[in-house]
Amino acid sequence: MVNFTKESIKDFNWITATDSYKQTHYHMYPNKTEYVYSYFESRLGARFPCTIFAGLQYKLMRYALGSVITQEDIEWAAYLAGMHFGNDKIFNRVGWEYIVNEYDGRLPLEIRAVAEGTPVPVGNVMMTFVNTDPKCWWLTNSVESFFTHVWAMSTSATLTWIIKNIQTKYLNFTSDNLETVLPFMLHDFGYRGSSSHESAQTVGIGHLINYLGTDTIPAVESAMKYYGGNDVFDKPFNIGFSVNASEHSIMTAKGEAGEFDLVDELLTKYPTGIISIVIDSYNWKRFIKTMGTPRFKERILNRDGKFVFRPDSGEPVQTSLEVYQAVANEFGYKKNSKGFEVLNPKTGCLWGDGVDEIDVENIYGNLMNNGVSAENYIIGMGGNIHQKINRDTQRNAFKSSYQVCDGIGIDIFKDPIDGSKRSKKGRLALINRGGGVFKTLEEVKTWHTTGDLLKPVFRNGQLLKEYSLDEMRKNALIV
């Protein structure tokens, strides 16, 4: 009997990193099962028409490379299973010890996946799993729960990609500077609103696939570590950027009467670069009007940088327009070649309170309808990127579609009354038919198909393909 302590409980153990019922399934597959092949997709009916596939490499590099299962892991998992199920015979000790003894604790799996950052229309396969050893047929779906977690980075990348499409549309209508301003038009303020440090890392990387502006530092670090490539320190930094910015604890530090003394000090301390100031600690209308007085106006206009006005309350669509109009009235604007107003380049606006992609559409639509260029407004988003998404946003699912039993391959699928949950059958391939049209081929007769976009990325504990953030960004470019 092994004596366990709290220190025996690892933060991560491959054997227990699953749903409870998965640990019972090795008894349930038909006798003589040899291979279980499964796939991951976003089902039809998802919130967005495409899913940006991302996050698999992070999971593999952080958790799956090399020898990742030990005898100690097995002993703890066996003990826990006995306690958890009330039955010490239910645990698959033989199977896990086989992996430790025959594979030195490496996972005998092959994973194939579409290139990370690729926008894949829903209803198509994005990655497949199969065990590489017939004695480990049970392993494929044992890891399902863990690898389904790629939904988080994929969905944040998808949401921000959708917003990037919206902003691109309005910039094309109203701006001469799409390429210059677009990479910074959505800023990630989500670290505090995320459910954990690791959630902030993964979801924040999803945002960085589409934009360069972020205040989620852990996402920048993780992007460097898991998607930076070996030369990340040998090239100009382009992972994510931020600026000097105030918050209410600063703007209220001297009380309402001292708000403008603080602005005075900030302008002295930050004579260059972008500085973003929250303007509604008390009265944003008064704030903007005061900035247009002789005390501040010339200092703002003569700075080597931009003074950004950031409202943090109010109804987003109308208030954002009114803030723009107030700033334009005090600091001026010019009309661009498309006939839309653009603020004095020494000033700008940022809306950062409680908006989603529908609000973004309405904000920019309202600005355009009032003759204002989209480039005047950056959108800040936190909780909507990090917390108002879930696995069902894109209807992500992991299902088995092919199995080999006693040497005979079997195409399997489910076909419930709810047809949207019909699963695919057979071995699968993903084909690009051009023009953004993808097709999943089912019941493929060989393990590998010519032209298949699903490439081997992992086999038996080894990473076979590594993507950089730059590659992911290129894959996600709006066509």
N, C-alpha and C positions, 0 to 999 in steps of 0.2 A: 504494500500500500504506500503510495507516494504521499508525503506530507506537503500540502499546499499552503501558501501564504498569499497575502494580497499581491506580493511581488510576482507571484506565479502568473498573474493575469496580465497578459500583454495588451498593449493598446490595439494591436492587430494580430490576428491569427487566422490564416487562410481556412482552417477547418471550421471555425465558428463564425466566419464572416459570410453568413448566409441566413436565409429564413429557416426556422426550426424544422419545418416539414421536409426541407430538402435533405436533411440528414437521414430520413427514413426511406428515401426513394431507391437506394441501391438494392433494397429487398423487392421492390415493386416492378422493376423492368422485367420483361420476359426472360426466361432462362436462355442462356447462350447469347445474350446481347453482347455485341463487340464494339460497335461505334454508335455514338449519338451525335448528330449534327444539328446545330441550332443557329438561328439567325436573329438579328436585331433590326427593327424597322420603326418608322413613324406611321401608324395606321392612317388610312383615309378618315377624314373628319377632324383632323388636327386643326388647331387654331390658325396656323399659318400654312401656306401651300408648300413650302420647302422647309427642310431642316438642315442647318449647317452642322455637319458631323464633326465633333471635336471632343476631346477628353480621354480617348483611349490611351494615347501615349503617356499622358500624365499618370494614369492608373498603372500602366505596365512598368514605367520607369520607377515609380515610387514604391510599388508593392510586389511586382511579379518577376523581376529579373534575378537569375541565379538560383541558389539554394534558399528556398523560402519556407520550407516545412521541416521541422525537427521532431525528434522523438519526444522532446519535452512538450511540443505543441500537441502531439497526439495524446499524451498522458493527461494533459489538462482537459482537452476536448472530450476524452472518454469519461473522465470524472464528471464534467459538466453535463454531458448527455445523460448519464445515469441519474443525476439529480433532476435534470430538466424534464425528462420523460418518465421518471420513476421506473426505469427499466435499464439495467446496465448491459443488456444484450443487444440493444438496438444500434449501437455505435459501430461504424464501419472501420474497425481497427485494422483488419487485414488489408483493405484497400489503401489506407493512408500509409501504413508501414511499407507496403509495396513501393509506393512513390519515394519514400525516404531511402529504402534499401537499393532500389534499382535505378533511381534517378537522382540520388543525392539530394532529395527534397525539391527538385525542379518540377514545375508543372508540365506534365505530358499533354500539352494542348497545341493545336495550331489555330491561330486567329488570322483571318483575312479581313481587310477593311478597305473602304474607299478612302482616298486621301483626305486627311484632316483639313477642315476649312471648306470642303466642297458643299455647295447647296444642292441637296438631293430632294427632288419632289417627293411628297409623302406617298406612302404606298409602295416604296421601294426598299430593298435590302440595303443596309449600310455596313454591317459586319457579320461574319459567320465564325462559329466555333466548332471544333471537332477534336475529340481525344486522339492522340497519336499512338496509343497503346491499347489493344483490345481488352486488356485487363482493367482499364480505367474508364469504361463506358459511362460510369456514374458521375465522372468528374465534370463533364461538359455543363450539365445543368446545375451542378453544385455551385459553380461560380457565377451562375446567371444573375443572382441578386446583386452581387458586388459590381459586375460589369455593367449592369443596367444603370448604375450611377452616372454613366456618361451623359445621361439625359440632362444633367444640370449645366455642364459647360455647353453642350449642344444647344440647349434651349435659350440660354442667355445670349449665345452667339446668334441664334436665329432671331430673337427679339430685337437685338441691336442692329442686325442686318436689315430687318424690316424697317426700323426707324431710319436707317441710312438711306434706304430706298425712298422713303418719304421726303427726307431732307434733300436728297439729290433731285427729286422732281421739282421741289419749290426753288431750289437754287438754279436749276436750269431755266425756270420761268423768270426769275427775278434778279439774278446775280451775274456778274462778270467774273467771279472769283471762285468758282466751284472747287477746283483742285486745291486751292490754297486754304480755304476755310473748312471744307468738309471733314477732314480728319479730326477736327477738334469740336465738331458741332454737338456731340453728345458726350457728357462728362460723367464718369462713374463716381457717385458719392455713397456707395453702398456698404462700406465696411461695417459701420455701426449697425446697419439694418440686416446684416447677414446672420444666419443661425449659428455660425461657428467660424473659427479662423480658417479651417480648411474649405468650408463652403465659400468664404470670401475669395480664397485663392482660385478655386476652380471656376466659379461663376465670373469672377473678375477677369480671368484669362479669356473667357468667351467674349466679353466686351472688347478686349484688346485686339481681337481678330479684326474688328471693324473700325476701331477708333484709337487715337493716340492720347486722349485726355483721360486721366483717372486720378482719383485720390485714394484708391485702394492699393496701398503699397505692397501688401502681401501678394497680390496678383502680379505685380511687376517682378517681385523676387521669384515667384514660382514660374512665371513665363521665361525668365532668364535661365532658371535651372533645368526646366523640363522641355522648353521649346527654343532655347537660345542657341543651341549648337555648340560645338567645341570652340568656335571663334567669337563667342559672345562678347568677350572682353577685348577683342582685337579690332572691332569695327565701331563706327560712331553709334552712340546709344540711341535707339529708336523704339524702345519697348513701350514707355508710357511717360507722360509729362504732366506737371501740375504748375500752379502759380501761387503767389502770395495772396492770401485771402483772409478776411476777418470773419468773425462769427458774433452772435449776440452777446456772448460773455465779454467780448472786447468792447463792442459798441455801447454796452450799458454800464461799463465799469465806472464811469464817472456820473452816472445818472442821466436823466433826460437833458438836463441843462448842460452837461459836459460832452454831449455826443459830438458836437462839431469841433471841440477842442481835440478830441481823439482823432478826427479826420485830419486836422491840422498836423498833429504829430505823425500820423501815418504817411502823409505826403512828404514830410521831412525825412522820415526813416527810409522811404522807398521812392527815391527820385527817378528810378528807371524801372523798366519792365512792366508786366501786367500786374495790376493789383485789383482784386475783386472785393467789393465792399457790400455787405448786407445793409439794406437801406430802410427796412421796415421795423426796426426795433421800436419805433414810436410812430412816425408818420412819414411814409415814403414820399408823399407829395411835397411836404415841407423840406424833406432832405434834398430832393433834386433841385428844388427852387433855390435852396441855400447854396448848393454847389455852383449855381449860376451867378452868384453874387461876386463882387470884386475880390472878396477874401479868398475865394477858391478857384474861380473860373480860369484865370490866366495861368495859375500854377498847374491845373489839370491839362490845359492846352499846351503848355510848354514842357511838360514831362516828356522824357524819352521812353514812352511806353503808353499803355492803355489803362484807363480808369473804367472798370466794369461795374455797372449798377445791378445789384442782385436783389430783387424782391423775393420774399420768402413766405408770402401769405396772399390770400385773396383768390378770386376765381381766375384760373390760369389764362383763359382765352382773352377776356376783356382787359384784365389787369396788365397783361404783358403788352398789349397794344397801348394802353394808357401810359405805361412807364416809358415805352419808346417815344411816344409823342411828347412827353414831358422833357425827356433828355434832348430830343431833337430841337425843341423850342428853346432850350437854354444854350445848347452847344452847336446847333446847326446841323445841316445835312446837305448832301448833293444828290442829284439824280444820275443814275448810271445810264449806260447805253440802251438799256431795256426800259427806261423810264421809271424805275423804282428808286425810292429814297434810300440812301445809305448814310448812316451817322458819320459825323466827324471821326476820323480814324483814331483820335485820342480817347474815344469813348466807345462803350459797348454795353450790351445787356445780357443777362443770364437769368433764365427761369429755372428754379431748382426745387420746386415743392410739389410732390404728389401727382406727377403726371404719368400717363401711359401712352402707348402708341396712338390711341385715338385722340387724346389731348394734343399730342404733338402735331398730328394732322390738322386739327382745328386751330391751333395757335398759328401755324404757318399759313393756313388758308385765310384766316382772318387778317393777318398782316398783309398778304398779297392783295386781298380785296380792298385794303385801305392804302394801296400804293407803296407798301413798305417791303424792302428786300428781306429775304429770309436770312441773309448773312448777318443781320443785326443782332440775331438772337442765338446764343448757345443754350442748349437744354441740359440741365443737370438732372440725373436720375439715380436713385439709390435703391429703395425697397422694391420698386417695380422690376428692376433688373435682378435683384438678389433673392427676393422673397415671394413675389407675386407670379411665380412660375412654379410648375410642378411636373411630375412625370406625365400627367394627363394633358398638359398644355399641347404637346405634340403627339399625344397618344402613343408613347414609346412602349414597345413590347418586345420580349425575347421569347421565341418559340422554337420548338424542335420541328424539323421538316423532313428529316431523313435518318433512318437507323439501319444498322446492319445486324442481323441476328442469324447466327449459325451460318455465316458466309453469304447470306441472301440480303441484298439491299431492298429497303422498303420505303417508298414515298409516303409520308404521313402528313396529316393536316387536320384541323378542326373546321367545322362548317356549321356554326350555331344559327339559330333563327335570326339573330342580329348579324346580318351579313357583313357589317363593318368589322366584325371580329373574326371573319374567316381568315385562317392562316395560310401561308404559302406551303407548297409541298415539293419535296425532292431537294436535290442539291441546286444551288442558286448561283446566278451570275448577274452582274449589273453592267448594262451596256449603255453607252452614251450615243444617242441617235442624232445628236446635233441640235443646236438651237435651244439648249436647256431642256431637251426631252430625254429622259432616262427610261429604261425598260428593264425590269427584273425578269430574267429568264428562269422558269421553273422546270423541274424534272430534267436537269442537265445530266447527260449520261456519263460524263467524266468528271473527275474532281476539279479540273481546271479548264477554263474555256478561253479561247482566243478573243482578245478584246475586252476581257473582264476587267472592270475597274476595281474589283476587290483583290487587293494585293496582299501577299503574306507579310505580316508585320511582327509576328511572334511565333516561336516554335520551341517547345521544350526548355523554357526558361531564358531564351535568347531573343533580344530585340533585333528584328531583321530589317526594319526600315524606320528612319527617324526623320520627322518633319520639323522644320523651324517655324517660328512665328511668321517670318517673312513669307515662307511658302504658303502657310495657311491664309495669310492676308491676300496673296495673289489668287489663291483658289476661290476666295470669297468675293472677289471683285465683282461689282455690278456690271453686267454685260449690256 
